[in-house]
Amino acid sequence: MTDASRLILVDGSSYLFRAFHALPPLTNSKGMNTGAAKGVIGMLKRLQADNPADQLVVIFDAKGPTFRNDIYSEYKANRPPMPEELREQIEPIHNVIRAMGLPLISISGVEADDVIGTLSVMAAAQRRHVLISTGDKDMAQLVNDYVTLVNTMTQTVLDRDGVIEKFGVPPELIIDLLALMGDSVDNIPGVAGVGEKTALALLQNLGGVSDIYTNLDRVPELPVRGAKSLGDKLLVSQEMAELSYVLATIKTDCDLELTDADLISSAQDSERLIELYRDLEFKAWLDELLSPGLFAEAAPEAVAVSKPELTTVTITQQSVLDEWISRLKDAPLFAFDTETTSLNYMQAEIVGVSFAVEPGEAAYVPLAHINPGLEGQLNREQVLEQLRPLLESDAIKKVGQHLKYDANVLANHGISLRGIAHDTMLESYVLDAVGSRHDMGSLALKYLGQRVISFEEVAGKGAKQITFDHVPIEQAAEYAAEDADVTLRLHEALMPRLEAEPKLREVYEDLELPLVPVLSKIERNGAYVSVDRLRKQSGEIATRLAELETKACELAGQPFNLASPKQLGEILFEKLELPVIKKTPKGAPSTAEEVLVELANDYELPAVLIEHRGLAKLKSTYTDKLPEMVDAATGRVHTSYHQAVTATGRLSSSDPNLQNIPVRTEEGRRIRQAFIAPMGRKIVAADYSQIELRIMAHLSSDAGLLHAFAHELDVHSATAAEVFDVALEAVNNDQRRKAKAINFGLIYGMSAFGLAKQIGVSRSEAQQYIDRYFARYPGVADYMDATRALAHEQGYVETLLGRRLYLPEINARNKQRQLAAERTAINAPMQGTAADIIKLAMIEVDRWLTDSALDAKMIMQVHDELVFEVADEACDALCAEVTARMANVIELKVPLLTEVGVGANWDEAH
């Protein structure tokens, strides 16, 4: 490897599968499949043409297992057998590559990734630049000062900054990302319940996998749904995370037994190529060889990323603005977008606005750029006042991408955005909640084949990033106009898909769109919190943490870092010789949460550690953080509600996350006590009672459940009476507790093993309870069986209102993943229907509050609960109306019960 030219390492296996799946079927006159061959060769020819001075080496996987199969038998187990239509093309592809004179490497027992990794490290060590041509995200871990990636499908090149932009983490954390979220392609398990968004939040805030496990007490403070229970998930899956880390790590020290000669191109064998092209019937390339110079173009890429023509109008003259406003008034629909100074909607100010009426032409109005240049810009207040009639008109229809944000920012300038006809983020989300991310960049690539300009491209990255008001107007206009244009194009691509699915269109039009202004209003209302109470509690928790740490060190007989799994393992299992309950993949005793819980039954130190972890999470996530999030202007915390995140339709919230404030512990309730009503007002909390069980009764039509709810029986006691075969009045507290675990556990797909652990009985006894439950509630069993079958057949389930919940792994070859998808299929219709119902309630209650002009406002939505702030004198009226309206937003086979509480703070009201 002494050549000074750049080394291009081609991931042939990636090329092979991408070409096969991207191109339509193609056969020659003999019936031989040739589509993948044409795609692979075309990409190689383009790569050669674009990099004539560089050395190309093509690497393919060899047949047979590798070391990863030895350490994890399920590695790549969910991959279906290679289709015969593809298998028969491998030899011709290899033959063509060799005839082109390119080195082709395939080493038995070593994956192509590991060959590429080893070669790239060897070249970089000699300061030779390397370009890896692949579509495999795993390869991003190899990027450094000498190594970059290129995706020949999209012509995107990833250096270190590019990796960070694309994946959200630098190259050195790609392995950690894969270890946490797993990889369904290679069947790398990852951490159960951790997807890309959660993994990124962990890595961006805490560092790599080892750092995360060292800082588990900081996990609950992360702005991600489920943060409260995330630390437990991580501990339970620590072995899987460590195993996944090993599986995802590309080896860079393989003994390849290659010489320099093996990496050097030879002369093209034109005669052999002519023969091969004739057999494959690749006429253009054959003509190119037979008539040099006449056919210079390479084959088209398998997938092209387009950049449609866009005429951008930068409006700096009043007369031009007048013309555009006239066009907007007359348009049946126009796309609208704002550019602002901040992502914080309460503090953001408008820098400019953009419009599009027809695809291919869009306008940007700069309003508050710091250095507007010679042409200047129009006065912001005057322009917004001129736009006010359009923006506040219900009759003039607008489409946007995530218009709730724009509505909030406009409100900062005294404008109430109305006439929200469509939102492309919500169109995509309703069509397929799990099919992709729903940001503009992802949607443009998916539905338009278009790469949009990223914010970082105009504003920079990291510490050097500028706010939009410092972006030069010319660049700002191109970026902003494209946003408006793409929004309009996306709507034209997505709306016909919704129109073809009447039930999905109803979910979009009757639930998601009407909810946008409601959520905007709730966000801006905010919740008043007592900073003094939170700080006092934080201090008390700090004192208790110090006491617990001292006690833990005393029990251990030495000081140690309570957050270090390594030190903890040494104390528990080496020094104190506690029993080893579970081991990590590397053979070390596990210190996962479930292990500590089990040990805490017999030993004091694990119990102290569990209490310490819980309090540390509470302090870092809430009592320390909430006071910092109080808006200086309003004295309130203003969360952001996210409509397009969860698969089931539930809202999530962030900054702060109000969904995970604990309610079962005294410390958690004290946090809720800090959410207070101002003088002369009260907090009202209205909560649906046992809504998912009621939905199960409706969906299953089970006679026993219908009877229990229709006669207002305590459903847990009723279940206990059935399962334990006792009279209803004879049910004791322990039986009711077990019945409650059964009721909710079965909804969430809990196994006998899981139920046994939860209620403290043997697995066989738990199975007996489950069997007896289904025998007494046969409608539930029938519903679950039918739902599983339907999910396998159609790949999705639906809520009562028609929201579709896709299950990508319902027919996975990996049995564990398939079972997990089946559990989701059972639960998702109930959780999704509950989400739909609370959204209907929010829309209905907001409509009534607006019409009644009652002195009350909705300030929070948490799971199945709505929280209000109301004047003392209006409290009774609010309680009565909210109770009735929430109970009647939908008609089920059982009554919906709403429980309403009133108090000076949230805890009292709840």
SULBEL-V418114 format. One record per backbone hydrogen bond with DSSP energy under -1.0 kcal/mol. CO is the residue of the C=O (numbers start at 1). NH is the residue of the N-H. Records with the same first field share a line. If there is no record, write none. Layout:
CO = NH, NH
This chain:
6 = 55
7 = 131
8 = 57
9 = 133
10 = 12, 59
11 = 15
12 = 16
13 = 17
14 = 18
15 = 19
16 = 20
17 = 21
18 = 22
19 = 23
26 = 34, 35
28 = 31
32 = 28
34 = 38
35 = 39
36 = 40
37 = 41
38 = 42
39 = 43
40 = 44
41 = 45
42 = 46
43 = 47
44 = 48
45 = 49
46 = 50
47 = 51
51 = 54
55 = 8
57 = 10
58 = 105
59 = 12
66 = 70
67 = 71
68 = 72
72 = 75
74 = 77
76 = 79
83 = 86, 87
84 = 88
86 = 89
87 = 90
89 = 93
90 = 94
91 = 95
92 = 96
93 = 97
94 = 98
95 = 99
96 = 100
97 = 102
98 = 101
99 = 269
101 = 266
103 = 58
105 = 60
107 = 110
111 = 115
112 = 116
113 = 117
114 = 118
115 = 119
116 = 120
117 = 121
118 = 122
119 = 123
120 = 124
121 = 125
123 = 128
124 = 127
129 = 7
130 = 148
131 = 9
132 = 150
133 = 11
136 = 139
137 = 140
138 = 141
139 = 142
140 = 143
146 = 130
147 = 144
148 = 132
149 = 158
150 = 134
151 = 155
156 = 151
158 = 149
159 = 163
160 = 164
161 = 165
162 = 166
163 = 167
164 = 168
170 = 173
171 = 174
173 = 177
174 = 178
175 = 179
176 = 180
177 = 181
178 = 182
180 = 191
183 = 188
186 = 76
188 = 183
191 = 194
195 = 199
196 = 200
197 = 201
198 = 202
199 = 203
200 = 204
201 = 205
202 = 206
203 = 207
208 = 212
209 = 213
210 = 214
211 = 215
215 = 218
216 = 219
218 = 221
219 = 222
222 = 224
224 = 227
229 = 233
230 = 234
231 = 235
232 = 236
233 = 237
235 = 238
237 = 241
238 = 242
239 = 243
240 = 244
241 = 245
242 = 246
243 = 247
244 = 248
254 = 256
260 = 263
261 = 264
268 = 270
269 = 273
270 = 274
271 = 275
272 = 276
273 = 277
274 = 278
275 = 279
276 = 280
277 = 281, 282
281 = 283
282 = 286
283 = 287
284 = 288
285 = 289
286 = 290
287 = 291
291 = 294
311 = 362
313 = 364
317 = 321
318 = 322
319 = 323
320 = 324
321 = 325
322 = 326
323 = 327
324 = 328
325 = 329
326 = 330
327 = 331
334 = 399
335 = 356
337 = 354
339 = 351, 352
344 = 347, 348
349 = 341
351 = 367, 368
352 = 339
353 = 365
354 = 337
355 = 363
356 = 335
358 = 361
360 = 311
362 = 313
363 = 355
364 = 315
365 = 353
379 = 383
380 = 384
381 = 385
382 = 386
383 = 387
384 = 388
387 = 391
388 = 392
391 = 418
397 = 334
398 = 421, 422
399 = 336
400 = 424
402 = 405
403 = 407
404 = 408
405 = 409
406 = 410
407 = 411
408 = 412
410 = 413, 415
411 = 414
419 = 398, 421
422 = 400
423 = 427
424 = 428
425 = 429
426 = 430
427 = 431
428 = 432
439 = 443
440 = 444
441 = 445
442 = 446
443 = 447
444 = 448, 450
449 = 306
455 = 459
456 = 460
459 = 466
461 = 464
462 = 465
467 = 470
468 = 471
469 = 370
472 = 476
473 = 477
474 = 478
475 = 479
476 = 480
477 = 481
478 = 482
479 = 483
480 = 484
481 = 485
482 = 486
483 = 487
484 = 488
485 = 489
486 = 490
487 = 491
488 = 492
489 = 493
490 = 494
491 = 495
494 = 498
495 = 499
496 = 500
498 = 501
501 = 505
502 = 506
503 = 507
504 = 508
505 = 509
506 = 510
507 = 511, 512
508 = 513
511 = 515
513 = 516
515 = 519
516 = 520
517 = 521
518 = 522
519 = 523
520 = 524
521 = 525
522 = 526
527 = 637
528 = 676
530 = 534
531 = 535
532 = 536
533 = 537
534 = 538
535 = 539
536 = 540
537 = 541
538 = 542
539 = 543
540 = 544
541 = 545
542 = 546
543 = 547
544 = 548
545 = 549
546 = 550
547 = 551
548 = 552
549 = 553
550 = 554
551 = 555
552 = 556
553 = 557, 558
561 = 564
564 = 568
565 = 569
566 = 570
567 = 571
568 = 572
569 = 573
570 = 574, 575
571 = 576
572 = 578
582 = 590
584 = 587
588 = 584
592 = 596
593 = 597
594 = 598
595 = 599
596 = 600
598 = 601
599 = 602, 603
604 = 608
605 = 609
606 = 610
607 = 611
608 = 612
609 = 613
610 = 614
611 = 615
612 = 616
613 = 617
614 = 618
615 = 619
616 = 620
617 = 621
618 = 622, 623
619 = 624
622 = 626
626 = 629
631 = 635
636 = 631
637 = 527
640 = 654
642 = 652
652 = 642
654 = 640
665 = 669
666 = 670
667 = 671
668 = 672
669 = 673
671 = 674
672 = 675
674 = 530, 676
675 = 906
678 = 681
680 = 872
682 = 870
683 = 903
684 = 868
685 = 901
686 = 866
687 = 899
690 = 694
691 = 695
692 = 696
693 = 697
694 = 698
695 = 699
696 = 700
697 = 701
702 = 706
703 = 707
704 = 708
705 = 709
706 = 710
707 = 711
708 = 713
709 = 712
714 = 718
715 = 719
716 = 720
717 = 721
718 = 722
719 = 723
720 = 724
721 = 726
727 = 730
728 = 731
732 = 736
733 = 737
734 = 738
735 = 739
736 = 740
737 = 741
738 = 742
739 = 743
740 = 744
741 = 745
742 = 746
743 = 747
744 = 748
745 = 750
746 = 749
751 = 755
752 = 756
753 = 757
754 = 758
755 = 759
756 = 760, 761
762 = 766
763 = 767
764 = 768
765 = 769
766 = 770
767 = 771
768 = 772
769 = 773
770 = 774
771 = 775
772 = 776
773 = 777
777 = 780, 781
778 = 782
779 = 783
780 = 784
781 = 785
782 = 786
783 = 787
784 = 788
785 = 789
786 = 790
787 = 791
788 = 792
789 = 793
790 = 794
791 = 795
795 = 807
797 = 805
799 = 802
803 = 799
805 = 797
807 = 810
809 = 812
814 = 818
815 = 819
816 = 820
817 = 821
818 = 822
819 = 823
820 = 824
821 = 825
822 = 826
823 = 827
824 = 828
827 = 831
828 = 832
829 = 833
830 = 834
831 = 835
832 = 836
833 = 837
834 = 838
835 = 839
836 = 840
837 = 841
838 = 842
839 = 843
840 = 844
841 = 845
842 = 846
843 = 847
844 = 848
845 = 849
846 = 850
847 = 851
848 = 852
849 = 853
854 = 856
855 = 871
857 = 869
860 = 867
862 = 865
864 = 688
865 = 862
866 = 686
867 = 859, 860
868 = 684
869 = 857
870 = 682
871 = 874
872 = 875
874 = 878
875 = 879
876 = 880
877 = 881
878 = 882
879 = 883
880 = 884
881 = 885
882 = 886
883 = 887
897 = 689
899 = 687
901 = 685
903 = 683
904 = 677
905 = 909
906 = 910
